[in-house]
Amino acid sequence: MKRTFKEPYHFTIRVIKITNDDPLNCRLGYEVGDEFRCGYEVPRNLCPKVMFSAFPMMEVVRADGDLRKLDGGIEKNRIIFTCSCGEVTFDLIGEKTE
């Protein structure tokens, strides 16, 4: 693969809560503290349902929007969200690349 575009942001997606604190509630077995990093690509081992939810929020950051205007937004480039299954809660943080 030959990348020609330098991504202006990179993202960290971190598991911060499991419903009933039981890893068996998650199909992929996520545990609190699991972390995924990416630019525009889908991080390895990230649940597709999570990426489906996270991608629009990542686009808000890329467009210099403000995640605080969305439900769960706690900073301009940071938001707490729950996967579509409702079992795992994530913290998504977007940071400008150097």
Phi and psi in degrees as GROMACS dihedral restraints (atoms count N, CA, C in turn):
[ dihedral_restraints ]
;  ai    aj    ak    al  type     phi  dphi    fc
    3     4     5     6     1  -119.8    20    10
    4     5     6     7     1   105.1    20    10
    6     7     8     9     1   -80.6    20    10
    7     8     9    10     1   134.9    20    10
    9    10    11    12     1  -117.2    20    10
   10    11    12    13     1    -6.4    20    10
   12    13    14    15     1  -118.7    20    10
   13    14    15    16     1   125.3    20    10
   15    16    17    18     1   -85.8    20    10
   16    17    18    19     1   118.1    20    10
   18    19    20    21     1   -67.5    20    10
   19    20    21    22     1   131.3    20    10
   21    22    23    24     1   -78.6    20    10
   22    23    24    25     1   -16.9    20    10
   24    25    26    27     1  -134.4    20    10
   25    26    27    28     1   150.2    20    10
   27    28    29    30     1  -125.4    20    10
   28    29    30    31     1   157.2    20    10
   30    31    32    33     1  -127.9    20    10
   31    32    33    34     1   146.7    20    10
   33    34    35    36     1  -119.1    20    10
   34    35    36    37     1   129.0    20    10
   36    37    38    39     1  -120.0    20    10
   37    38    39    40     1   115.4    20    10
   39    40    41    42     1  -121.3    20    10
   40    41    42    43     1   136.0    20    10
   42    43    44    45     1   -75.3    20    10
   43    44    45    46     1   124.5    20    10
   45    46    47    48     1  -116.8    20    10
   46    47    48    49     1   -13.7    20    10
   48    49    50    51     1  -159.7    20    10
   49    50    51    52     1   140.8    20    10
   51    52    53    54     1  -116.3    20    10
   52    53    54    55     1   132.4    20    10
   54    55    56    57     1   -55.1    20    10
   55    56    57    58     1   132.1    20    10
   57    58    59    60     1    57.9    20    10
   58    59    60    61     1    15.0    20    10
   60    61    62    63     1    51.5    20    10
   61    62    63    64     1    36.2    20    10
   63    64    65    66     1  -119.6    20    10
   64    65    66    67     1   109.0    20    10
   66    67    68    69     1   -57.5    20    10
   67    68    69    70     1   -21.6    20    10
   69    70    71    72     1   -69.3    20    10
   70    71    72    73     1   -13.3    20    10
   72    73    74    75     1   -71.3    20    10
   73    74    75    76     1   -18.2    20    10
   75    76    77    78     1  -102.4    20    10
   76    77    78    79     1   129.3    20    10
   78    79    80    81     1   -58.2    20    10
   79    80    81    82     1   -33.7    20    10
   81    82    83    84     1   -96.4    20    10
   82    83    84    85     1     0.9    20    10
   84    85    86    87     1    74.4    20    10
   85    86    87    88     1    28.5    20    10
   87    88    89    90     1   -59.1    20    10
   88    89    90    91     1   149.3    20    10
   90    91    92    93     1  -128.2    20    10
   91    92    93    94     1   154.3    20    10
   93    94    95    96     1   -55.4    20    10
   94    95    96    97     1   132.3    20    10
   96    97    98    99     1   100.7    20    10
   97    98    99   100     1   -17.5    20    10
   99   100   101   102     1   -59.0    20    10
  100   101   102   103     1   140.2    20    10
  102   103   104   105     1  -138.3    20    10
  103   104   105   106     1   142.6    20    10
  105   106   107   108     1  -130.2    20    10
  106   107   108   109     1   138.8    20    10
  108   109   110   111     1  -124.7    20    10
  109   110   111   112     1   143.1    20    10
  111   112   113   114     1  -160.8    20    10
  112   113   114   115     1   168.3    20    10
  114   115   116   117     1  -106.9    20    10
  115   116   117   118     1   -99.6    20    10
  117   118   119   120     1   -96.6    20    10
  118   119   120   121     1   -21.8    20    10
  120   121   122   123     1   -76.9    20    10
  121   122   123   124     1   166.9    20    10
  123   124   125   126     1   -85.3    20    10
  124   125   126   127     1   126.1    20    10
  126   127   128   129     1   -65.0    20    10
  127   128   129   130     1   145.5    20    10
  129   130   131   132     1   -60.7    20    10
  130   131   132   133     1   137.3    20    10
  132   133   134   135     1    69.7    20    10
  133   134   135   136     1    10.9    20    10
  135   136   137   138     1   -84.5    20    10
  136   137   138   139     1   131.2    20    10
  138   139   140   141     1   -57.5    20    10
  139   140   141   142     1   133.7    20    10
  141   142   143   144     1   -60.3    20    10
  142   143   144   145     1   -31.1    20    10
  144   145   146   147     1   -67.6    20    10
  145   146   147   148     1   -34.2    20    10
  147   148   149   150     1   -67.9    20    10
  148   149   150   151     1   -44.5    20    10
  150   151   152   153     1   -64.0    20    10
  151   152   153   154     1   -36.3    20    10
  153   154   155   156     1   -59.8    20    10
  154   155   156   157     1   -37.5    20    10
  156   157   158   159     1   -78.4    20    10
  157   158   159   160     1   -40.3    20    10
  159   160   161   162     1   -74.6    20    10
  160   161   162   163     1   -33.7    20    10
  162   163   164   165     1   -56.5    20    10
  163   164   165   166     1   -46.6    20    10
  165   166   167   168     1   -60.6    20    10
  166   167   168   169     1   -35.1    20    10
  168   169   170   171     1   -69.8    20    10
  169   170   171   172     1   -35.9    20    10
  171   172   173   174     1   -65.2    20    10
  172   173   174   175     1   -36.7    20    10
  174   175   176   177     1   -66.3    20    10
  175   176   177   178     1   -34.7    20    10
  177   178   179   180     1   -59.7    20    10
  178   179   180   181     1   -46.0    20    10
  180   181   182   183     1   -63.3    20    10
  181   182   183   184     1   -45.6    20    10
  183   184   185   186     1   -60.4    20    10
  184   185   186   187     1   -30.6    20    10
  186   187   188   189     1   -90.1    20    10
  187   188   189   190     1    10.9    20    10
  189   190   191   192     1    62.6    20    10
  190   191   192   193     1    32.3    20    10
  192   193   194   195     1   -81.6    20    10
  193   194   195   196     1  -171.8    20    10
  195   196   197   198     1  -127.7    20    10
  196   197   198   199     1   111.3    20    10
  198   199   200   201     1   -66.8    20    10
  199   200   201   202     1   -16.9    20    10
  201   202   203   204     1   -64.9    20    10
  202   203   204   205     1   -18.6    20    10
  204   205   206   207     1   -81.0    20    10
  205   206   207   208     1    -6.9    20    10
  207   208   209   210     1  -103.4    20    10
  208   209   210   211     1   152.9    20    10
  210   211   212   213     1   -59.9    20    10
  211   212   213   214     1   123.2    20    10
  213   214   215   216     1    99.5    20    10
  214   215   216   217     1   -10.0    20    10
  216   217   218   219     1   -69.6    20    10
  217   218   219   220     1   128.0    20    10
  219   220   221   222     1  -116.7    20    10
  220   221   222   223     1   -17.7    20    10
  222   223   224   225     1  -145.4    20    10
  223   224   225   226     1   169.8    20    10
  225   226   227   228     1   -53.5    20    10
  226   227   228   229     1   -42.1    20    10
  228   229   230   231     1  -118.1    20    10
  229   230   231   232     1    30.0    20    10
  231   232   233   234     1  -142.8    20    10
  232   233   234   235     1   137.0    20    10
  234   235   236   237     1  -148.2    20    10
  235   236   237   238     1   148.1    20    10
  237   238   239   240     1  -103.9    20    10
  238   239   240   241     1   130.9    20    10
  240   241   242   243     1  -144.8    20    10
  241   242   243   244     1   158.6    20    10
  243   244   245   246     1  -110.2    20    10
  244   245   246   247     1   142.6    20    10
  246   247   248   249     1   -61.6    20    10
  247   248   249   250     1   161.9    20    10
  249   250   251   252     1   -64.3    20    10
  250   251   252   253     1   -21.4    20    10
  252   253   254   255     1   -76.7    20    10
  253   254   255   256     1   -18.0    20    10
  255   256   257   258     1    79.7    20    10
  256   257   258   259     1    12.5    20    10
  258   259   260   261     1   -98.4    20    10
  259   260   261   262     1   -29.1    20    10
  261   262   263   264     1  -127.3    20    10
  262   263   264   265     1   135.3    20    10
  264   265   266   267     1  -107.6    20    10
  265   266   267   268     1   136.7    20    10
  267   268   269   270     1  -121.9    20    10
  268   269   270   271     1   155.0    20    10
  270   271   272   273     1  -114.4    20    10
  271   272   273   274     1   119.3    20    10
  273   274   275   276     1  -108.8    20    10
  274   275   276   277     1   127.1    20    10
  276   277   278   279     1  -127.2    20    10
  277   278   279   280     1   126.8    20    10
  279   280   281   282     1  -104.7    20    10
  280   281   282   283     1   133.3    20    10
  282   283   284   285     1  -131.3    20    10
  283   284   285   286     1   140.2    20    10
  285   286   287   288     1   -64.1    20    10
  286   287   288   289     1   140.0    20    10
  288   289   290   291     1   -80.5    20    10
  289   290   291   292     1   154.1    20    10
